[in-house]
Amino acid sequence: MKRLVVGLAIAGALAGCKAEMVEVRLSAEDINSALAGEDVTVRFAASFNVLGELDAEQRAQMDQLQAIAERYLSIDDFQMTRGDYGSAELELEGELPLITSENRAGAARSAFAIFVDAVEGEPLLSAFSHSVRLGTTETFAAMESNMQEVNIMLAADAVQPVQFRLRADAGADLQVLAGGFQLSGESFGVRTIPIEDGDSATITFKGGAYDAVAGSFLISLDQGPTVASEQSSPARKVK
C-alpha cells in the first residue's frame, strides 16, 4: 500500500496533471551559501488531488513510476487523506538542490532544482543581482522518457505552480522584484517586495502564463535595510 501511495503521489505531482502547488522554503542564507560553493538543498512540499479508482494494471504502473521518480528526486515523506467523490488528497515532501553557476552539485541526480542565476546585461535591473526559479535539469528528459515508457499519457510536465516562502536571515533586508504573482491573498502585476531582516514573504506563481513558464523572481542580496516606495507591496511577517 505504501508503494502504491508514493507512486500515485509522484505521478500526480510530476506527470500530466500539475500539482495543486509546489511549496519551496528558501532563505537568503541558503542562497549565499550556494553562491559560496557549498552544497545546499531546500525543502519542498507538493500538494495535489488524484481522482478515480485504480485497477490492477494501473497499480502496477504506479509502482513503476515510483521507482522511476525515486531515481531522479529526493523524496522522504508523504501523507494521504480521502477527498470528495472518490478522490485522494496527497502531500509529498522532499528536498531540491540549490543550483548556481558556482555550484552544480546535485544537478545530475535531481530532475527538478531551484536555480539561482546572476543577472547580467540589464542596466535597468542592476539593483537586483540574481534571479531565482524552479526549473528542470538535464536529468529531467531521462525521467520523462522513462515515464513515457510506462504510460505515454504520463508525460512529465516541466512547469509546475510554485510558491516560494522566502526568508531574510542573512543580516540585511531583502528586495524582491516579481511580476504576475500573489502575495498575502492579493494579486499584483510588477512590484518590488521589501522583506525586513528576520521576516518572510510567501510569493505564489500559479495559472495564466505560469502554466507554460516557470515562476521566478529577481532578488537583491547586497543591500542593507531598505525603505519601501509607494509602489512596493510590504511583505507579511511570519512568526
C-alpha positions as CSV (number, residue, x, y, z in Angstrom):
1,M,0.0,0.0,0.0
2,K,2.9,2.4,0.8
3,R,4.5,1.8,-2.6
4,L,1.1,2.4,-4.3
5,V,0.5,5.7,-2.4
6,V,4.1,7.0,-3.1
7,G,3.8,6.1,-6.8
8,L,0.4,7.7,-7.0
9,A,1.7,10.9,-5.4
10,I,4.6,11.1,-7.7
11,A,2.5,10.6,-10.8
12,G,0.0,13.2,-9.7
13,A,2.7,15.7,-8.8
14,L,5.0,15.5,-11.7
15,A,3.1,13.9,-14.6
16,G,0.3,15.0,-17.0
17,C,-1.8,16.8,-14.3
18,K,0.0,19.5,-12.5
19,A,0.4,19.7,-8.7
20,E,-2.1,22.0,-6.9
21,M,1.1,23.7,-5.6
22,V,4.8,23.1,-5.1
23,E,5.9,24.9,-2.0
24,V,9.5,25.8,-1.6
25,R,11.2,27.1,1.6
26,L,14.2,29.3,0.8
27,S,16.3,31.8,2.7
28,A,18.9,34.4,1.9
29,E,21.4,32.4,3.9
30,D,20.7,29.3,1.6
31,I,21.3,31.4,-1.5
32,N,24.5,33.0,-0.1
33,S,25.9,29.5,0.9
34,A,25.2,28.1,-2.5
35,L,26.9,31.1,-4.2
36,A,29.9,30.5,-2.0
37,G,30.2,27.0,-3.5
38,E,28.5,25.0,-0.7
39,D,26.2,22.0,-1.4
40,V,22.7,23.3,-0.4
41,T,19.3,21.6,-0.6
42,V,16.0,23.2,0.3
43,R,12.7,21.7,1.4
44,F,9.7,21.3,-0.9
45,A,6.2,20.0,-0.5
46,A,3.8,19.2,-3.3
47,S,0.0,19.0,-2.8
48,F,-2.5,17.7,-5.3
49,N,-5.7,15.7,-5.9
50,V,-6.0,12.3,-7.7
51,L,-9.3,11.2,-9.0
52,G,-10.8,7.7,-9.6
53,E,-10.1,4.1,-8.6
54,L,-7.1,2.1,-9.7
55,D,-7.3,-1.3,-11.3
56,A,-4.5,-3.9,-11.2
57,E,-2.8,-2.7,-14.3
58,Q,-2.8,0.9,-13.1
59,R,-1.5,-0.1,-9.7
60,A,1.4,-1.9,-11.4
61,Q,2.2,1.3,-13.4
62,M,2.2,3.3,-10.2
63,D,4.8,1.0,-8.7
64,Q,7.0,1.5,-11.8
65,L,6.5,5.3,-11.7
66,Q,7.5,5.3,-8.0
67,A,10.8,3.5,-8.8
68,I,11.5,5.9,-11.7
69,A,10.8,9.1,-9.6
70,E,13.0,7.9,-6.7
71,R,15.9,7.6,-9.1
72,Y,15.6,11.3,-10.1
73,L,14.2,13.0,-7.0
74,S,14.9,13.1,-3.2
75,I,11.5,12.1,-1.6
76,D,11.3,11.4,2.1
77,D,7.7,11.8,3.3
78,F,4.1,11.7,2.2
79,Q,0.5,11.8,3.6
80,M,-2.7,10.8,2.1
81,T,-6.3,11.7,3.1
82,R,-9.6,10.9,1.5
83,G,-11.1,13.6,-0.6
84,D,-14.6,14.1,-2.1
85,Y,-16.1,12.0,-4.9
86,G,-13.6,9.1,-4.5
87,S,-10.5,11.4,-4.8
88,A,-7.4,11.3,-2.7
89,E,-5.6,14.4,-1.4
90,L,-1.8,13.9,-1.3
91,E,1.1,15.7,0.4
92,L,4.6,14.9,-0.8
93,E,7.8,16.2,0.8
94,G,11.4,16.1,0.0
95,E,14.5,18.2,-1.0
96,L,15.7,20.0,-4.1
97,P,19.2,21.1,-4.8
98,L,20.0,24.8,-5.0
99,I,21.9,25.2,-8.3
100,T,24.2,28.1,-9.1
101,S,26.9,28.6,-11.7
102,E,29.4,28.2,-8.9
103,N,27.8,25.0,-7.5
104,R,26.3,22.3,-9.8
105,A,26.3,19.6,-7.1
106,G,23.1,17.5,-7.2
107,A,22.1,18.6,-10.7
108,A,22.9,15.2,-12.2
109,R,20.6,13.4,-9.8
110,S,17.6,15.6,-9.3
111,A,15.2,16.2,-12.3
112,F,14.0,19.4,-10.6
113,A,16.0,22.1,-8.8
114,I,16.0,25.7,-7.6
115,F,18.2,27.8,-9.9
116,V,20.0,31.0,-8.8
117,D,21.5,32.8,-11.8
118,A,23.4,36.1,-12.0
119,V,21.5,38.9,-13.7
120,E,23.8,40.5,-16.3
121,G,23.4,42.9,-19.2
122,E,20.2,44.6,-18.0
123,P,21.1,48.1,-16.7
124,L,17.5,48.8,-15.6
125,L,17.8,45.7,-13.3
126,S,21.2,46.5,-11.9
127,A,19.8,46.7,-8.3
128,F,18.9,43.0,-8.4
129,S,21.9,40.7,-8.6
130,H,20.3,37.3,-9.1
131,S,17.2,35.5,-10.4
132,V,15.6,32.6,-8.6
133,R,13.3,29.9,-10.2
134,L,12.1,26.4,-10.0
135,G,13.3,24.5,-13.1
136,T,14.4,21.2,-14.6
137,T,17.9,19.9,-15.0
138,E,19.3,17.8,-17.9
139,T,18.2,14.7,-15.9
140,F,14.5,15.7,-16.5
141,A,14.5,14.3,-20.1
142,A,15.6,10.9,-18.9
143,M,12.8,10.8,-16.2
144,E,10.2,12.0,-18.7
145,S,11.3,9.3,-21.2
146,N,11.2,6.6,-18.5
147,M,7.7,7.6,-17.5
148,Q,6.5,7.6,-21.1
149,E,7.7,4.0,-21.5
150,V,5.4,3.1,-18.6
151,N,2.4,5.1,-20.0
152,I,2.7,7.7,-22.7
153,M,-0.2,9.6,-21.2
154,L,2.0,10.3,-18.1
155,A,4.5,12.6,-19.9
156,A,6.2,14.6,-17.1
157,D,5.3,18.3,-17.0
158,A,8.3,20.5,-16.7
159,V,6.3,23.5,-15.4
160,Q,4.7,23.4,-12.0
161,P,2.9,26.1,-10.0
162,V,5.2,27.2,-7.3
163,Q,5.0,29.1,-4.0
164,F,8.3,30.4,-2.5
165,R,8.4,31.1,1.2
166,L,11.5,33.4,1.2
167,R,13.2,34.4,4.5
168,A,15.6,37.3,5.1
169,D,18.1,35.8,7.5
170,A,21.5,37.0,6.4
171,G,21.7,40.1,8.5
172,A,20.1,42.5,5.9
173,D,16.8,43.4,4.4
174,L,15.9,41.9,1.0
175,Q,14.4,43.5,-2.1
176,V,12.5,41.2,-4.5
177,L,11.2,42.1,-7.9
178,A,8.4,39.9,-9.4
179,G,5.6,40.0,-11.9
180,G,2.2,38.4,-12.1
181,F,2.3,37.0,-8.6
182,Q,0.2,36.6,-5.4
183,L,1.2,37.9,-2.0
184,S,-0.9,37.7,1.2
185,G,-4.0,36.8,-0.8
186,E,-3.7,39.7,-3.3
187,S,-2.6,39.6,-6.9
188,F,-0.1,42.0,-8.4
189,G,1.4,43.0,-11.8
190,V,5.0,44.1,-11.4
191,R,6.0,45.0,-7.8
192,T,9.0,45.2,-5.5
193,I,8.6,43.3,-2.3
194,P,10.7,44.5,0.7
195,I,11.4,41.9,3.3
196,E,12.9,43.1,6.6
197,D,15.7,41.1,8.1
198,G,14.2,38.3,10.2
199,D,10.9,38.3,8.3
200,S,9.4,36.2,5.5
201,A,7.2,36.6,2.4
202,T,5.2,33.9,0.6
203,I,5.2,34.6,-3.2
204,T,2.9,32.5,-5.4
205,F,3.2,31.9,-9.1
206,K,0.2,29.9,-10.5
207,G,-2.1,30.0,-13.5
208,G,-2.1,32.1,-16.6
209,A,1.4,32.4,-18.1
210,Y,2.7,30.2,-15.3
211,D,1.0,27.2,-16.9
212,A,3.7,27.5,-19.6
213,V,6.7,29.3,-18.0
214,A,8.4,28.8,-14.6
215,G,7.7,31.1,-11.8
216,S,10.7,33.3,-11.0
217,F,11.8,36.5,-9.3
218,L,14.7,38.8,-9.0
219,I,16.5,39.4,-5.7
220,S,19.0,41.9,-4.3
221,L,21.4,40.2,-1.8
222,D,23.8,43.0,-1.2
223,Q,21.7,45.9,0.1
224,G,21.3,46.9,3.7
225,P,17.9,48.0,5.2
226,T,15.7,49.4,2.5
227,V,12.7,51.7,2.6
228,A,9.6,50.6,0.6
229,S,8.4,53.0,-2.0
230,E,4.7,53.8,-2.6
231,Q,4.6,51.2,-5.4
232,S,6.1,48.5,-3.1
233,S,3.9,45.8,-1.5
234,P,5.0,45.1,2.1
235,A,5.7,41.5,3.0
236,R,3.5,39.8,5.6
237,K,5.5,38.9,8.7
238,V,5.6,35.2,9.5
239,K,6.0,34.3,13.1
